[in-house]
Amino acid sequence: MEKVAFLAHIRGMVQGVGFRYFTYHEASSRDLTGYVKNLPDGRVEVYAEGSKEDLNSLLQRLQEGPGSGYVKKIEVEWETFHNKYQQFSVERSYF
């Protein structure tokens, strides 16, 4: 099973609608590692590592979102797997 990573930036109504916790649940249920956090410009950033199949599944769910907001666009940069994280976490916003 090929392991890879991605860095994604999600645009739309994705802050203040439970998107980070939705992402956490979806990523954790797939045994992915990484993080999700809000950015000051209104986007959400997701870094995730795991199998390509599970990451593609996560991206599909992120496109759908939690239902209380909406996703306009997801920009994804695929990266090499580095095993940077032990688990998936929600990072606090400090802005």
C-alpha positions as CSV (number, residue, x, y, z in Angstrom):
1,M,0.0,0.0,0.0
2,E,1.5,3.3,-1.2
3,K,1.8,6.0,1.5
4,V,1.7,9.7,0.5
5,A,0.7,13.0,1.9
6,F,-1.1,16.1,0.8
7,L,-1.4,19.8,1.9
8,A,-4.8,21.1,1.0
9,H,-6.4,24.6,1.3
10,I,-10.2,24.7,1.3
11,R,-12.1,27.8,0.3
12,G,-15.8,28.5,0.9
13,M,-17.9,28.9,4.1
14,V,-15.5,26.6,6.1
15,Q,-14.9,28.5,9.3
16,G,-17.3,28.6,12.2
17,V,-19.4,25.7,10.8
18,G,-17.6,22.7,12.4
19,F,-15.4,22.0,9.4
20,R,-12.3,21.3,11.4
21,Y,-14.0,18.8,13.7
22,F,-15.7,17.2,10.6
23,T,-12.2,16.9,9.1
24,Y,-10.8,15.5,12.3
25,H,-13.5,12.8,12.5
26,E,-13.1,11.8,8.8
27,A,-9.3,11.7,9.0
28,S,-9.2,9.8,12.3
29,S,-11.7,7.2,11.1
30,R,-9.3,6.4,8.2
31,D,-6.2,6.2,10.5
32,L,-4.7,9.2,8.8
33,T,-2.2,11.5,10.6
34,G,-1.7,15.3,10.3
35,Y,-3.7,18.3,11.2
36,V,-6.4,20.7,10.3
37,K,-6.4,24.4,11.1
38,N,-8.2,27.7,10.2
39,L,-6.2,30.3,8.4
40,P,-6.5,34.1,8.9
41,D,-7.8,34.6,5.3
42,G,-10.9,32.4,5.9
43,R,-9.5,29.2,4.4
44,V,-8.9,25.9,6.2
45,E,-5.6,24.1,5.8
46,V,-5.4,20.3,6.0
47,Y,-2.1,18.3,6.1
48,A,-2.7,14.5,6.0
49,E,-0.5,11.4,5.6
50,G,-1.6,7.9,4.9
51,S,-2.5,5.6,2.0
52,K,-3.4,7.2,-1.3
53,E,-6.8,5.4,-1.2
54,D,-7.7,6.8,2.2
55,L,-6.4,10.3,1.3
56,N,-8.6,10.3,-1.8
57,S,-11.5,9.2,0.3
58,L,-10.9,12.0,2.7
59,L,-10.7,14.6,-0.1
60,Q,-14.0,13.4,-1.4
61,R,-15.6,13.9,2.0
62,L,-14.0,17.3,2.4
63,Q,-15.6,18.4,-0.9
64,E,-19.0,17.5,0.6
65,G,-18.2,19.2,3.9
66,P,-20.3,19.0,7.2
67,G,-23.5,20.4,5.7
68,S,-23.5,23.5,7.8
69,G,-21.2,25.3,5.4
70,Y,-20.1,24.8,1.8
71,V,-16.9,24.2,-0.1
72,K,-16.1,26.3,-3.1
73,K,-12.7,25.0,-4.0
74,I,-10.0,22.7,-2.7
75,E,-6.4,23.2,-3.8
76,V,-4.2,20.1,-3.2
77,E,-0.5,19.6,-3.3
78,W,0.6,16.0,-3.2
79,E,3.8,15.3,-1.2
80,T,6.1,12.5,-0.3
81,F,5.2,10.6,2.9
82,H,7.4,11.7,5.7
83,N,5.6,10.1,8.8
84,K,5.7,13.6,10.5
85,Y,2.7,13.0,12.8
86,Q,1.6,10.3,15.2
87,Q,-2.1,11.2,15.0
88,F,-4.5,13.7,13.5
89,S,-5.2,16.9,15.4
90,V,-7.2,20.1,15.3
91,E,-4.9,23.0,15.7
92,R,-6.2,26.1,17.5
93,S,-6.4,29.4,15.7
94,Y,-4.5,32.4,17.1
95,F,-5.7,35.3,15.0
